[in-house]
Structures are given as C-alpha cells and as structure tokens.
Amino acid sequence: MPATEPPPRRGASFLWLELTERCQLSCTHCYADSGPTKSHGAMTNNDWMSVIDDAADIGVREIQFIGGEPTLHPALPQLIQHASSHGIATEVYSNLIRIRADIWGTLVEHNVRLATSYYSDQPEQHTLITGNALAHKRTTENISKAITLGIPVRVGIVSVLADQRIDEARQLLTDLGVEDVEVDHVRRAGRANKEVDTPLEELCGQCAGDVLAVYPDGVVHPCVFTRSLQVGDVLESSLRQVIDSPQLATARTAIGNATAENQRHRDGSCGPNCHPVCHPGCRPVCAPRSICNPLG
C-alpha cells in the first residue's frame, strides 16, 4: 500500500480518558500541562458514560483513566463501575497524592490496576520535579497501601534531572514490593515542549493503530501526546463516527509514516496499549504494562 494512502480502519481497542486538567502537582515536564487551577473541562458525567458505552460497542478492551489527576474527578468510581459492567479492563494513572476511601474500595472491587510516576528516593528531588513538598511521602505511602490491598501497581521513573537518583528510586520501589518498575525520559509535550507541536517522530507509532484519547473538552486525539492533532469531538459526534472519519485515517497515516523506523523495531509482544512514555529506544516498543509507562 502506498504510504500516502490512509490505512484500513482499525477501530480502537484501547482508550485514554483524560477526565480532568486539574492536578495537585505542577510537574515541570507534565505532558498535559495540568495544574491546581485547571478545570474538569466541558465533559459531563453523562458524556463520559456515553463514551464508555460507545467504547464497548466498538470493541474497546481496556480504558486508562488519566488526567490531570483522575482521582480528583468526582465521578471516577462511577465511571470505573460503568466500564466494568461492560467487561472493559481499567487502569487509573494517578499521582497517588490522595485517594479517597470510596476510590480505594472501587479499585479493589473492580480489579483496577494503578499506575504512577516516581522520581527519586530523596523527597527534595521529588519536590523539585513535582512542585509539591508532600508528594514524595504521600505517593510512597499510597504505593505501599495499594500493594497491601492487592492492587496491581506499576511505576514509571521519568528521568528529568541530570543528577536524578534513578537507581536509588528503583531500589526503594522494589523494597516496597513493586514488581513493575521502568525508566524512561521526558516526552516533548505539554510543559516539556518548547515548540508548538509534539514532533510525530517522538511517538512510538502505536497511535497509528487502534488507540484513541478523549480529552476533558471532548476532543479526540490519536493519543495523549498528539495534543495538536484533533480527529473528532465526542460532544458533536459518536466515537464510532470519529473512528470512521477521514480525519482519523489521515492522522494515523501521518503518524505511521513519521514513526516507520520505530515500528520496524517492534516485535510480536507489542500490543495496542501504548502508554504515554513510550520511547523508540524501548525494545520491545510499547509492550503493554511493561516497557512503556504513563508519564504524569
């Protein structure tokens, strides 16, 4: 097939639902440019429920609730329950600063996975990156609590500082009982990007396939990093219509062409769940819940 032709429609098997732009942290590298003064966006609870209904109809197998900080959204437990009722597996990407009791209960009841970012064994370094002096203590405590409750936890250590204590952070997490710890570098998106758009070459290439991201304003993008690449709006049309749109086909072709070299290095273990810290240097690229970890 010529590179200029849109690929066959591949639907979607994985969705990021970015519930809110609000976050307690002000991380220097935040891909979503989230912060304490941001809002939950234009999407209502019913709008999110409808997106989940559409997701089930088109065969989505997994949803990651992300932000911002998704635990700040009051409807998170309800949305998890709704996805679970459709048989959709769920993961919550959280900074784990504060988890309400009802959210803990929902995570356990519906076999939800947790993912988080971590930066250093030293609180001072963690604070320098996150902008919150309480973040290290609270995130560490809640990682430990999740493990005690039997909730699967995976952690991405994002390399931000030249002298960052990454090895020590990994050891601390291992001592806590975290079995899934990976390291990656910052994506050029959000506050980490001095350019207008994230270069498509920065992407792992999985977003040329069957993944989509829905933002708090209802706008749909190929992934959480392609913030300037709009392919639809669930407040104006259904998720199915977005998937069938020429805009999505064109965007996926552009991403596929830009990341062709990355794609050549992928192996059979790569799945549709391309998390937001995917990096072309990872081998394999975008193995679900393994090499690629969300960036928060």
DALIN-V109028 format. One line per field, one symbol per residue. burial: b if it has 16 or more other ideal C-beta (glycine too) atoms within 10 Angstrom, else e. A space follows every 10 residues. Layout:
burial: ???
This chain:
burial: eeeeeeeeee bbbbbbbbbb bbbbbbbebb bbbbbeebeb bebeeeebeb bbebbbebeb bbbbbbbbbb bbbebbbebb ebbbeeebbb bbbbbbbebe eebbebbeee ebbbbbbbbb beeebbbebb ebeebbebbb ebbbebbeee bbbbbbbbeb eeebbbeebb ebbeebebee bbbbebbbbb bbbeeeebeb ebbbbbbbbb bbbbbbebbb bbbbbbbebe bbbbbeebbe ebbebeebbe bbbbbbebbe ebbeebeeeb bbbbbbbbbb ebeebbbbbb bbbbbb
